[in-house]
Amino acid sequence: MKLLKPSSNFSRRSSYKTSTKDVKFFSKVVLPLMEKYFSTNRSYFLAMSTSTNMVGAASLKEKEMVATLFCKLANLMRLKIACFGGDTQVTVKCLQVMVRCIDAKTLTKSLPEFIRTSMLTFFNNAAFDLERCIQFLQESRYAYIRGTHLKTASSLNYVQMVLMPVLTSLFDHTAAYEFGQDLLLDEIQVACYKILAALYQLGTDLTLDKNRKFIKIALDRNRPSIGSCLGAFAATFPVAFLEPMMNKQNPFSIHNRIADQSLEAQEIIVKMETAIPSLEEILKEVQKFVDEAISHDQSPHIIDILLPMLCSYLPFWWNVGPDNVNPSEGNHVSMVTCAPMNTLLRLVLRLIMNNVGVENSPWMTRIAGYTQQIIINSSEELLSEPYLPLAEKIRKRTEHMYLKEENLRGFLKSSTEDTSQVEGQLQEEWQILVRDIYAFYPLLIKYVDQQRNHWLKNNIVEAEDVYNHVSVIFHAWSNSQYFRREETNFISQNEIDNMTLIMPTTSTRSRNAILPEPAAASGGKVKDSAAAVVAHSVQKVNETEILEFAKTQLTLPDKIDPSDAMNWQHTLYSQLGGGRTPRSNDTDDKKLVPPIDDTVERIVAMAKVLFGLHIVLSRAAQRVYKA
């Protein structure tokens, strides 16, 4: 019987058929080794060496070798993308790690020729590939877009899988170490302008797909990554590109450096006037999107592109705007104040409110991550609208879900039929609620952190209302099995670090630090009473006895110890908030003291939250002890 051999690919060279051992060694050994090495020794390559101390810092030659290695690997990836195949992901990860080890400031000062050659080539290639990709999309040259042509560096696959992650890591790195004013200048700045215009068009021009389904799916899937790249770019670019009228006063702008000698710089200046709208125009576009309640499917670029870019641009230029720079020191390079940041924050909160409970809103899982940046000098007026209405809406939805779970609990236990469908629907609704909470809570935490002192001094009623709404949500969370389970699943699926969300400052806090400090706002006596009620709750006393106990604690006379040197401070604390005793010469406003029953209800409500927090932390401590 004749054996049939499978046909081989037609080629004149056998190297096109099989991979050699060198190629396998490069992808399986060299690239993973480089990634681990540079990620481990990142601080060594970024450390600054001095004339008196050279220990623990890379030499100038080593810094140059790192940048050279990055540029060569990026160029190899660009020219031979088809040869990497399944190793593309590990190569991109290696490039991302290496670019975070480049000391751009030292290289720019000590090796300007290297910057003008290798680094400039990388930026020019990136700008060229993005522009060619857009050109192919506009001309419907699908062989180039799919990457089936030999020149694959301008394909959508290369742009989205390789170029976008590497550029995002590069701009994030320059923003973190403030390398933008050293690296992104002159010819590199011209290339960055081209990258900016191409990324903006790729993300906002909804006609590029030409009604082709595969292109539309690819662009929609990767539009958030374009927004992340533009956000990283806006946080490091040394020129206020959304305020072109201010660029002539910026010493880092090409207007004042190479515009007179470079025709290319003059051309890009004219192009950028029409390629990117101004800051006011973008804010108006976002406001129209929110006011008219336009869906994300109709204008996906508003949330995926414009919001990340604005949330990085505004705080970056607010630091050098009129609020922080004295006009007598020179002309402003930006006119960004806290007003547009407050406006944008209000719009984002209204946007979240409009989409609470909406199933098809995947962007809700990302919006809090980049919106936190603009909560810097937030207005006090944001508390009453929209923070308070949004907290109330989420609280009502939480109460509805908790009541629904309680009603279904008995049915799920007693039913002999298959209840998986009912239980699955309940889990999906809890999952949407958890998503809504994680879109709102990080913004609330940072706002509370900024406004807490003002609330404590002025006894703001709306602040206590927000606390009450949050306490109801927390109480439902501590008692609902489905709520806690879906929160754990949500955190693991979206790789969320809770500590980065609940620690807007360097102070150490517990996991549930989202709750404001109502005890401090209510006075020392109320605080002590709440602590005593929590102690009674731990002993599992019924609620009627707890109410009587709280009332007794609140009406007890203050204990005064004349020998205590800090007696004046204890007396002051006992008179804060609701525990204050009115005097005969007080005005009518100061004589207003809440009734004793209302104060008792506040204490018990506060104690329920603190008791729930005590139970949660006790369980966590027991799990850690057993482990």
Secondary structure as UniProt FT lines:
FT   HELIX           14..16
FT   HELIX           21..25
FT   HELIX           26..30
FT   HELIX           31..40
FT   HELIX           42..46
FT   TURN            55..56
FT   HELIX           60..79
FT   HELIX           81..84
FT   HELIX           85..87
FT   HELIX           88..99
FT   TURN            100..101
FT   HELIX           104..110
FT   HELIX           112..114
FT   HELIX           115..119
FT   HELIX           120..139
FT   HELIX           142..146
FT   TURN            153..154
FT   HELIX           156..158
FT   HELIX           159..163
FT   HELIX           164..176
FT   TURN            177..178
FT   HELIX           180..183
FT   HELIX           186..204
FT   TURN            206..211
FT   HELIX           213..234
FT   TURN            235..236
FT   TURN            241..242
FT   HELIX           244..249
FT   TURN            251..252
FT   TURN            254..261
FT   HELIX           263..275
FT   HELIX           279..291
FT   TURN            292..293
FT   TURN            296..298
FT   HELIX           300..301
FT   HELIX           302..306
FT   HELIX           307..318
FT   TURN            319..320
FT   TURN            322..324
FT   HELIX           327..329
FT   HELIX           338..354
FT   TURN            355..357
FT   HELIX           362..365
FT   HELIX           367..371
FT   HELIX           372..374
FT   HELIX           380..382
FT   HELIX           383..387
FT   HELIX           388..414
FT   HELIX           420..458
FT   HELIX           461..479
FT   HELIX           481..494
FT   HELIX           498..502
FT   TURN            511..514
FT   HELIX           518..522
FT   HELIX           524..538
FT   TURN            539..540
FT   HELIX           543..555
FT   TURN            562..563
FT   TURN            565..566
FT   HELIX           567..574
FT   HELIX           577..579
FT   TURN            584..585
FT   HELIX           588..591
FT   HELIX           596..626
//
